[in-house]
Amino acid sequence: AALLTLTRKRGVATYAQTLQNIPETQVTTLENGLRVGSEESNQPTCTVGLWIEAGSRYEDAKTNGAGFFVEHMAFKGTKKHPGLAFEKEVESLGAHLSGYTSRQQTAFYIKALSKDMPKVVELLSDLVQNCALEDSQIEKERGVILQELKEMDSSLADVTLDYLHATAYQGTALAHTVEGTTENIKRLTRADLASYVDTYFKAPRMVLAAAGGISHRELVDAAKQHFTGASFTYKGDSVPAPPRCRFTGSEIRARDDALPLAHIALAVEGPGWADPDNVVLNVANAIIGRYDRTFGGGKNQSSRLATLAAEHHLCHSFEPFNTSYSDTGLFGFHFISDPLSIDDMMFCAQGEWMRLCTSATESEVTRAKNYLRNAMVAQLDGTTRVCENIGSHLLHYGRRIPLEEWDARISAVDARMVRDVCSKYIYDKCPAIAAVGPIEQLLDYNRIRSGMYWVRL
C-alpha cells in the first residue's frame, strides 16, 4: 500500500514536472529571414526538418497539384546529387527522409544520428534550393502520382473531406485538393514546377526546426553556411499573404448506391489557427469523442454520442475534427453509416452540437480537458513529433507555445465558455455538407439546416 501511494504521488508530480522541465525552445532568425528553432535533449538521435508556407492554397486551377508534384520530385535528385545519389547520401547516414504537403504547408524532414546534424542540414538545403527537376524523372514520377490518385479515390473518407472543402470554399483556392486533378498532373511541365519552387521556396517562408541531441549554435552555424543562395530570399521584406478564402454554407452529394456504406461530413466555419477559441473548440470535440465499432466499451463509453451510436447501431464510426488555416477553418464531424441509419445518426450528432451550445456540463468539460492534456503530453514522444511541433508552431504562431501555456489555456476552460464559444460558431449557422455513397436517406439541406438550432418554449 505504501509503495502504491508513493507511485501515485510520483505520477502526479511527474506530470507537473514534465510541463516545467521541458527544454527551452531557442529561436534565431537569419538575415535572409529564415527562422531556426531547436530543442536540445540528451538523445543520440535528432530530427531536422524544413516547414514551408506553401501548399495547394497557393495554386490556381491550372497549377493545382504542383506542390504535391514538387514534393515527389524533391527526393529524386538535386544538382549536387543527381538521380539516386541524393537517396544514397541519406541512406549512407542510416537516416530516414520523409515529407508531406497540405493545403497551407509543406515539410521535409530527416531523422538521423545527432552527430550527423550538419550533414542533414546540408542535404535539406540542397533539396529545397537545388532540386534538379530532370525531365526523365518528371515523366517517371508523373506515372507514380497518377497511380496514387487512383488509390486515393478508393479512400472514401479522404474523398468526402475533399468534397467538403470544395463546397465550403467553392471558387477559392482552399477548394483545391492537395494532390491536384488527373488532368493537371498529366500536363504540368518542368517550367510549372520550377516556377512553384522559385516563388514559394524562400527563406522568409521557411522554418528550419530540430529536436534531439543537437546544439542550437551549431544548428544556426550550419544554416548560415548552407541556406545562403541569392535566389533564396525575397527582394522585399514582406511575405505575400495567402489568397482570401470565404466559407459558404452549401452541399455536395455524390450518390452511388453500389457502395455498401455512406460517408457524411458536416462542418461550420471555424477560426484560424492562432485564434484562442480553438482551445475551447478542441475541448468541445473531446466531449463529443470518437467511436468505432471495433472499440471496446460499447454503450458504457463516456461520450454521449458514442453511447447512442453503440446502443442503437447508428454508425460504423464517427470522428469530430477542427481543421484550421491561417484565417479560417472547418469545425465539424464525419461519420460512416449504413444507408438506413443516416437520418438517425445526423439527428443525434446535431443534437449533441445543440447540447454543447445550451447545456454542456462541468463534469463533461473536466473529462475532456484531461483527454486533451494526455494528447498534449503525447507530443513529447520522440524527436520527430517535437521537431514537427516546433516547425509548425513557428510557421503558424511565430513562436513555439510551451506546453505549460497550453495547459493553462486548457485549465481556464469551463462549461460556460464551451457553451458560449460553441454558440458563436455552431448555433443557427449554415453548414457545409459532403456526402458520398448510398445517401438517399440524407435529408434535404433545409431540413439539416433546421437542426442547427432548437425552438424551445
TIFI-632574 format. One record per residue (C-alpha): chain; x, y, z; residue number from 0; residue in three letters. Coordinates in steps of 0.02 Angstrom, whole numbers, padded with zeros to 5 digits, always signed. Each point is the difference from the previous one (the first is absolute). Example, Ala and Ser with C-alpha at 12.3 -4.5 7.8 and 13.67 -1.06 7.14 Angstrom:
BEGIN
  cadena      c1      c2      c3  num  residuo
       A  +00615  -00225  +00390    0      ala
       A  +00069  +00172  -00033    1      ser
***
This chain:
BEGIN
  cadena      c1      c2      c3  num  residuo
       A  +00000  +00000  +00000    0      ala
       A  +00142  +00119  +00043    1      ala
       A  +00086  -00038  -00165    2      leu
       A  -00163  +00028  -00096    3      leu
       A  -00026  +00168  +00085    4      thr
       A  +00179  +00051  -00039    5      leu
       A  -00023  -00049  -00183    6      thr
       A  -00160  +00101  -00013    7      arg
       A  +00080  +00154  +00077    8      lys
       A  +00150  -00018  -00115    9      arg
       A  -00118  -00008  -00151   10      gly
       A  -00088  +00162  +00048   11      val
       A  +00166  +00087  +00029   12      ala
       A  +00068  -00066  -00163   13      thr
       A  -00138  +00083  -00102   14      tyr
       A  +00031  +00169  +00081   15      ala
       A  +00187  -00018  -00015   16      gln
       A  -00015  -00053  -00182   17      thr
       A  -00084  +00165  -00045   18      leu
       A  +00129  +00103  +00094   19      gln
       A  +00157  -00095  -00048   20      asn
       A  -00020  -00006  -00189   21      ile
       A  +00159  +00072  -00078   22      pro
       A  -00018  +00178  -00063   23      glu
       A  -00032  +00023  -00185   24      thr
       A  +00136  +00113  -00069   25      gln
       A  -00042  +00103  -00155   26      val
       A  +00116  +00101  -00112   27      thr
       A  -00048  +00096  -00156   28      thr
       A  +00134  +00013  -00134   29      leu
       A  +00030  +00155  -00105   30      glu
       A  -00092  -00076  -00148   31      asn
       A  -00156  -00030  +00106   32      gly
       A  +00022  -00187  +00033   33      leu
       A  -00057  -00045  +00175   34      arg
       A  +00102  -00132  +00091   35      val
       A  -00078  -00084  +00152   36      gly
       A  +00061  -00145  +00106   37      ser
       A  -00026  -00095  +00161   38      glu
       A  +00152  -00087  +00071   39      glu
       A  -00012  -00165  +00095   40      ser
       A  +00116  -00141  +00051   41      asn
       A  -00043  -00118  -00142   42      gln
       A  +00117  -00087  -00123   43      pro
       A  -00114  +00043  -00146   44      thr
       A  -00075  +00160  -00069   45      cys
       A  -00133  +00052  -00124   46      thr
       A  +00034  +00151  -00110   47      val
       A  -00131  +00068  -00118   48      gly
       A  -00060  +00143  -00106   49      leu
       A  -00178  +00064  +00017   50      trp
       A  -00051  +00110  -00146   51      ile
       A  -00150  +00114  -00022   52      glu
       A  -00052  -00077  -00166   53      ala
       A  -00137  -00117  -00055   54      gly
       A  -00154  -00020  -00109   55      ser
       A  -00075  +00161  +00070   56      arg
       A  +00130  +00097  -00098   57      tyr
       A  -00042  -00087  -00165   58      glu
       A  -00129  +00046  -00131   59      asp
       A  -00112  -00114  -00103   60      ala
       A  +00136  -00028  -00131   61      lys
       A  +00145  -00033  +00119   62      thr
       A  -00094  -00098  +00134   63      asn
       A  +00108  -00149  +00044   64      gly
       A  +00167  +00086  -00031   65      ala
       A  +00048  +00000  +00183   66      gly
       A  -00039  -00185  +00019   67      phe
       A  +00099  -00036  -00160   68      phe
       A  +00149  +00100  +00067   69      val
       A  -00005  -00098  +00163   70      glu
       A  +00019  -00160  -00100   71      his
       A  +00140  +00074  -00106   72      met
       A  +00096  +00066  +00150   73      ala
       A  +00059  -00176  +00041   74      phe
       A  +00053  -00039  -00179   75      lys
       A  +00165  +00091  -00007   76      gly
       A  +00076  +00173  +00008   77      thr
       A  +00128  +00092  -00105   78      lys
       A  +00133  -00052  +00127   79      lys
       A  -00065  -00177  +00023   80      his
       A  -00080  -00051  -00167   81      pro
       A  -00117  -00148  -00020   82      gly
       A  +00005  -00126  +00141   83      leu
       A  +00157  +00077  +00076   84      ala
       A  -00106  +00104  +00120   85      phe
       A  -00090  -00153  +00069   86      glu
       A  +00166  -00091  +00015   87      lys
       A  +00071  +00145  +00101   88      glu
       A  -00145  -00014  +00121   89      val
       A  +00014  -00189  +00010   90      glu
       A  +00188  +00010  +00031   91      ser
       A  -00041  +00093  +00161   92      leu
       A  -00124  -00134  +00051   93      gly
       A  -00127  +00140  +00002   94      ala
       A  -00186  +00009  -00040   95      his
       A  -00063  +00132  -00122   96      leu
       A  -00184  +00047  -00013   97      ser
       A  -00114  +00143  -00048   98      gly
       A  -00179  +00053  -00030   99      tyr
       A  -00103  +00136  -00083  100      thr
       A  -00163  +00072  +00067  101      ser
       A  -00110  +00144  -00050  102      arg
       A  +00108  +00133  +00084  103      gln
       A  +00166  -00078  +00045  104      gln
       A  +00134  -00117  -00068  105      thr
       A  +00128  -00094  +00104  106      ala
       A  +00160  -00098  -00030  107      phe
       A  +00089  -00080  +00148  108      tyr
       A  +00140  -00124  +00035  109      ile
       A  +00028  -00104  +00156  110      lys
       A  +00182  -00047  +00027  111      ala
       A  +00136  -00019  +00130  112      leu
       A  +00033  +00162  +00094  113      ser
       A  +00181  +00006  -00059  114      lys
       A  -00061  +00009  -00181  115      asp
       A  -00104  +00158  +00026  116      met
       A  +00115  +00114  -00106  117      pro
       A  -00011  -00123  -00147  118      lys
       A  -00189  -00009  +00019  119      val
       A  -00015  +00189  -00009  120      val
       A  +00108  -00001  -00157  121      glu
       A  -00113  -00131  -00081  122      leu
       A  -00159  +00096  +00044  123      leu
       A  +00070  +00162  -00070  124      ser
       A  +00051  -00090  -00160  125      asp
       A  -00173  -00076  -00013  126      leu
       A  -00095  +00167  +00003  127      val
       A  +00127  +00110  -00089  128      gln
       A  +00067  -00114  -00136  129      asn
       A  -00137  -00124  -00044  130      cys
       A  +00052  -00067  -00172  131      ala
       A  -00174  -00028  -00073  132      leu
       A  +00070  -00108  -00139  133      glu
       A  -00120  -00032  -00144  134      asp
       A  +00026  -00187  +00005  135      ser
       A  -00037  -00006  +00187  136      gln
       A  -00153  +00112  -00023  137      ile
       A  -00075  -00119  -00126  138      glu
       A  +00038  -00150  +00110  139      lys
       A  -00075  +00083  +00153  140      glu
       A  -00152  +00058  -00098  141      arg
       A  -00052  -00183  -00019  142      gly
       A  +00029  -00032  +00185  143      val
       A  -00111  +00147  +00050  144      ile
       A  -00139  -00051  -00120  145      leu
       A  +00000  -00172  +00080  146      gln
       A  -00007  +00081  +00173  147      glu
       A  -00151  +00102  -00054  148      leu
       A  -00092  -00159  -00049  149      lys
       A  +00039  -00076  +00170  150      glu
       A  -00056  +00158  +00090  151      met
       A  -00169  -00008  -00089  152      asp
       A  -00031  -00164  +00091  153      ser
       A  +00017  +00085  +00170  154      ser
       A  -00177  +00067  +00016  155      leu
       A  +00037  +00089  +00164  156      ala
       A  +00133  +00106  -00086  157      asp
       A  -00112  +00027  -00152  158      val
       A  -00141  +00061  +00113  159      thr
       A  +00111  +00125  +00090  160      leu
       A  +00067  +00064  -00167  161      asp
       A  -00180  +00024  -00057  162      tyr
       A  -00034  +00091  +00163  163      leu
       A  +00138  +00125  -00039  164      his
       A  -00063  +00015  -00179  165      ala
       A  -00174  +00051  +00055  166      thr
       A  +00048  +00101  +00155  167      ala
       A  +00129  +00105  -00094  168      tyr
       A  -00069  -00012  -00176  169      gln
       A  +00081  +00116  -00125  170      gly
       A  +00153  +00027  +00112  171      thr
       A  +00171  -00081  +00016  172      ala
       A  -00048  -00102  +00155  173      leu
       A  -00123  -00095  -00108  174      ala
       A  +00147  -00081  -00091  175      his
       A  +00059  -00173  +00049  176      thr
       A  +00180  -00014  +00058  177      val
       A  +00043  -00131  -00132  178      glu
       A  -00077  +00095  -00147  179      gly
       A  -00106  -00069  -00141  180      thr
       A  +00046  -00139  -00119  181      thr
       A  -00006  +00123  -00145  182      glu
       A  +00121  +00118  +00086  183      asn
       A  +00123  -00137  +00046  184      ile
       A  +00002  -00056  -00181  185      lys
       A  +00040  +00173  -00068  186      arg
       A  +00111  +00083  +00133  187      leu
       A  +00170  +00040  -00074  188      thr
       A  +00173  +00024  +00070  189      arg
       A  -00025  +00189  -00019  190      ala
       A  -00157  -00009  +00109  191      asp
       A  +00093  -00094  +00138  192      leu
       A  +00152  +00114  -00010  193      ala
       A  -00112  +00154  +00012  194      ser
       A  -00084  -00071  +00156  195      tyr
       A  +00168  -00031  +00084  196      val
       A  +00068  +00172  -00049  197      asp
       A  -00156  +00086  +00065  198      thr
       A  -00030  -00086  +00166  199      tyr
       A  +00161  -00085  +00058  200      phe
       A  +00068  +00162  +00075  201      lys
       A  +00088  +00026  +00166  202      ala
       A  -00133  +00112  +00083  203      pro
       A  -00131  -00134  -00035  204      arg
       A  +00104  -00137  +00085  205      met
       A  +00039  -00067  +00172  206      val
       A  +00151  -00112  +00029  207      leu
       A  -00046  -00101  +00155  208      ala
       A  +00099  -00130  +00096  209      ala
       A  -00022  -00106  +00155  210      ala
       A  +00113  -00126  +00087  211      gly
       A  +00182  -00006  +00049  212      gly
       A  +00053  +00156  -00095  213      ile
       A  +00071  +00171  +00042  214      ser
       A  -00100  +00152  -00054  215      his
       A  +00157  +00098  -00035  216      arg
       A  +00066  -00138  -00114  217      glu
       A  -00170  -00009  -00086  218      leu
       A  +00003  +00188  -00033  219      val
       A  +00179  -00010  -00064  220      asp
       A  -00048  -00140  -00120  221      ala
       A  -00152  +00100  -00059  222      ala
       A  +00107  +00154  -00032  223      lys
       A  +00120  -00105  -00100  224      gln
       A  -00126  -00088  -00112  225      his
       A  -00157  +00110  -00012  226      phe
       A  +00085  +00146  -00086  227      thr
       A  -00056  -00005  -00183  228      gly
       A  -00034  +00170  -00079  229      ala
       A  -00160  -00067  -00079  230      ser
       A  -00057  -00065  +00170  231      phe
       A  -00059  +00169  +00066  232      thr
       A  -00132  +00127  -00047  233      tyr
       A  +00054  +00167  -00067  234      lys
       A  -00129  +00079  +00114  235      gly
       A  -00023  -00027  +00187  236      asp
       A  -00179  -00064  +00006  237      ser
       A  -00063  -00177  -00031  238      val
       A  -00151  -00002  -00118  239      pro
       A  -00160  -00045  +00092  240      ala
       A  -00102  -00150  -00056  241      pro
       A  -00150  +00036  -00112  242      pro
       A  -00160  +00038  +00094  243      arg
       A  -00121  -00146  +00014  244      cys
       A  -00182  +00028  +00049  245      arg
       A  -00106  -00137  +00081  246      phe
       A  -00167  -00044  -00080  247      thr
       A  -00140  -00103  +00077  248      gly
       A  -00042  -00125  -00137  249      ser
       A  +00009  -00184  -00045  250      glu
       A  +00072  -00131  -00118  251      ile
       A  -00087  -00168  -00022  252      arg
       A  +00083  -00142  -00096  253      ala
       A  -00130  -00139  +00006  254      arg
       A  +00057  -00175  -00043  255      asp
       A  -00117  -00138  +00057  256      asp
       A  +00126  -00133  -00050  257      ala
       A  +00108  +00046  +00150  258      leu
       A  -00037  -00091  +00163  259      pro
       A  +00019  +00147  +00121  260      leu
       A  -00036  +00187  +00000  261      ala
       A  +00130  +00130  +00046  262      his
       A  -00069  +00163  +00067  263      ile
       A  +00097  +00156  +00055  264      ala
       A  -00079  +00157  +00072  265      leu
       A  +00094  +00157  +00053  266      ala
       A  -00021  +00183  +00043  267      val
       A  +00132  +00134  -00020  268      glu
       A  +00128  -00007  +00139  269      gly
       A  +00134  +00124  +00054  270      pro
       A  +00176  +00020  -00070  271      gly
       A  +00140  -00095  +00087  272      trp
       A  +00058  +00146  +00110  273      ala
       A  -00175  +00035  +00072  274      asp
       A  -00014  -00044  +00186  275      pro
       A  -00175  -00071  -00032  276      asp
       A  +00086  -00154  -00071  277      asn
       A  +00042  -00062  +00175  278      val
       A  -00184  +00006  +00050  279      val
       A  -00055  -00083  -00162  280      leu
       A  +00126  -00139  +00029  281      asn
       A  -00075  -00027  +00172  282      val
       A  -00172  -00007  -00082  283      ala
       A  +00061  -00132  -00123  284      asn
       A  +00072  -00101  +00144  285      ala
       A  -00173  +00003  +00080  286      ile
       A  -00077  -00068  -00160  287      ile
       A  +00138  -00132  -00007  288      gly
       A  +00026  -00127  -00137  289      arg
       A  -00068  -00173  -00032  290      tyr
       A  +00034  -00157  -00101  291      asp
       A  -00090  -00165  +00009  292      arg
       A  +00165  -00084  +00035  293      thr
       A  +00022  +00100  +00162  294      phe
       A  -00030  -00084  +00166  295      gly
       A  -00123  +00075  +00123  296      gly
       A  -00156  +00003  -00109  297      gly
       A  -00140  +00102  +00078  298      lys
       A  +00103  +00027  +00159  299      asn
       A  +00116  +00126  -00082  300      gln
       A  +00012  +00174  +00075  301      ser
       A  -00050  +00087  -00162  302      ser
       A  -00188  +00023  -00008  303      arg
       A  -00001  -00011  -00190  304      leu
       A  +00107  -00158  +00004  305      ala
       A  -00123  -00077  +00123  306      thr
       A  -00146  +00037  -00116  307      leu
       A  +00095  -00064  -00151  308      ala
       A  +00043  -00164  +00086  309      ala
       A  -00170  -00028  +00079  310      glu
       A  -00104  +00037  -00155  311      his
       A  +00125  -00053  -00135  312      his
       A  -00001  +00173  -00077  313      leu
       A  +00167  -00009  -00089  314      cys
       A  +00158  -00099  -00029  315      his
       A  +00109  +00145  +00059  316      ser
       A  +00001  +00187  +00027  317      phe
       A  +00135  +00127  +00036  318      glu
       A  -00006  +00189  +00031  319      pro
       A  +00131  +00116  -00075  320      phe
       A  +00062  +00178  +00017  321      asn
       A  +00104  +00040  -00155  322      thr
       A  +00077  +00174  +00006  323      ser
       A  +00086  +00111  -00128  324      tyr
       A  +00075  +00173  +00021  325      ser
       A  -00166  +00093  -00011  326      asp
       A  -00139  -00129  +00002  327      thr
       A  -00037  -00181  +00042  328      gly
       A  -00123  -00144  -00004  329      leu
       A  -00077  -00059  +00163  330      phe
       A  -00106  -00155  -00023  331      gly
       A  -00020  -00188  +00003  332      phe
       A  +00010  -00146  -00121  333      his
       A  -00093  -00165  +00017  334      phe
       A  -00018  -00163  -00095  335      ile
       A  -00168  -00088  +00011  336      ser
       A  -00118  -00123  -00080  337      asp
       A  -00118  +00079  -00128  338      pro
       A  -00153  -00015  +00114  339      leu
       A  +00085  +00078  +00153  340      ser
       A  +00053  +00166  -00076  341      ile
       A  -00148  +00102  +00061  342      asp
       A  +00008  -00066  +00178  343      asp
       A  +00188  +00028  +00012  344      met
       A  -00011  +00176  -00070  345      met
       A  -00142  +00040  +00122  346      phe
       A  +00101  -00061  +00150  347      cys
       A  +00162  +00085  -00055  348      ala
       A  -00085  +00168  -00028  349      gln
       A  -00090  -00023  +00166  350      gly
       A  +00170  -00018  +00085  351      glu
       A  +00055  +00163  -00081  352      trp
       A  -00155  +00088  +00066  353      met
       A  +00029  -00073  +00172  354      arg
       A  +00178  +00068  -00001  355      leu
       A  -00072  +00172  -00040  356      cys
       A  -00133  -00005  +00135  357      thr
       A  +00037  -00123  +00139  358      ser
       A  +00181  -00062  +00004  359      ala
       A  +00042  -00052  +00179  360      thr
       A  +00153  +00026  +00108  361      glu
       A  +00028  -00187  +00021  362      ser
       A  +00008  -00023  -00190  363      glu
       A  +00120  +00146  -00017  364      val
       A  +00114  -00070  +00136  365      thr
       A  +00010  -00168  -00087  366      arg
       A  +00033  +00083  -00168  367      ala
       A  +00139  +00108  +00072  368      lys
       A  +00086  -00154  +00071  369      asn
       A  -00010  -00082  -00171  370      tyr
       A  +00082  +00152  -00082  371      leu
       A  +00138  +00003  +00131  372      arg
       A  +00039  -00181  -00039  373      asn
       A  +00007  +00038  -00187  374      ala
       A  +00109  +00152  +00035  375      met
       A  +00130  -00098  +00099  376      val
       A  +00004  -00130  -00139  377      ala
       A  +00080  +00134  -00110  378      gln
       A  +00160  -00029  +00098  379      leu
       A  +00014  -00178  -00064  380      asp
       A  +00154  -00002  -00113  381      gly
       A  +00105  +00132  -00086  382      thr
       A  -00104  -00001  -00160  383      thr
       A  -00160  +00054  +00087  384      arg
       A  +00092  +00134  +00098  385      val
       A  +00085  +00063  -00158  386      cys
       A  -00167  +00010  -00091  387      glu
       A  -00074  +00091  +00148  388      asn
       A  +00138  +00131  -00006  389      ile
       A  -00009  +00021  -00189  390      gly
       A  -00189  +00016  -00013  391      ser
       A  -00012  +00116  +00153  392      his
       A  +00130  +00121  -00067  393      leu
       A  -00085  -00002  -00170  394      leu
       A  -00176  +00022  +00071  395      his
       A  +00022  +00105  +00157  396      tyr
       A  +00171  +00080  -00022  397      gly
       A  +00060  -00087  +00160  398      arg
       A  -00007  -00170  +00081  399      arg
       A  -00135  +00000  +00131  400      ile
       A  +00064  -00094  +00155  401      pro
       A  -00102  -00148  +00063  402      leu
       A  -00014  +00089  +00167  403      glu
       A  -00093  +00142  -00088  404      glu
       A  -00112  -00124  -00092  405      trp
       A  -00039  -00082  +00167  406      asp
       A  -00047  +00169  +00074  407      ala
       A  -00114  +00037  -00148  408      arg
       A  -00084  -00170  +00016  409      ile
       A  -00021  +00022  +00189  410      ser
       A  -00087  +00168  -00027  411      ala
       A  -00140  -00079  -00102  412      val
       A  -00164  -00029  +00092  413      asp
       A  -00174  -00054  -00052  414      ala
       A  -00060  +00177  -00028  415      arg
       A  +00143  +00034  -00120  416      met
       A  -00041  -00158  -00097  417      val
       A  -00182  +00052  -00014  418      arg
       A  +00043  +00177  -00053  419      asp
       A  +00134  -00045  -00128  420      val
       A  -00102  -00143  -00075  421      cys
       A  -00149  +00117  -00016  422      ser
       A  +00113  +00125  -00089  423      lys
       A  +00055  -00124  -00133  424      tyr
       A  -00139  -00130  -00009  425      ile
       A  -00169  +00064  +00056  426      tyr
       A  -00113  +00054  -00144  427      asp
       A  +00144  -00004  -00126  428      lys
       A  -00011  -00064  -00178  429      cys
       A  +00106  -00159  -00013  430      pro
       A  +00098  -00074  -00143  431      ala
       A  -00045  -00181  -00039  432      ile
       A  +00087  -00134  -00103  433      ala
       A  -00076  -00172  -00026  434      ala
       A  +00063  -00150  -00099  435      val
       A  -00078  -00171  -00029  436      gly
       A  -00178  -00065  +00025  437      pro
       A  -00066  +00163  +00071  438      ile
       A  -00183  -00003  -00053  439      glu
       A  -00054  +00018  +00183  440      gln
       A  +00103  +00159  +00027  441      leu
       A  -00131  +00135  +00027  442      leu
       A  -00019  +00157  -00104  443      asp
       A  +00126  +00138  +00041  444      tyr
       A  -00137  +00111  +00075  445      asn
       A  -00051  -00139  +00120  446      arg
       A  +00180  -00022  +00056  447      ile
       A  +00015  +00189  +00017  448      arg
       A  -00151  -00001  +00115  449      ser
       A  +00097  -00116  +00116  450      gly
       A  +00126  +00138  +00032  451      met
       A  -00114  +00081  +00131  452      tyr
       A  -00131  -00049  +00128  453      trp
       A  -00171  +00079  +00015  454      val
       A  -00044  -00011  +00184  455      arg
       A  -00149  +00073  +00091  456      leu
***
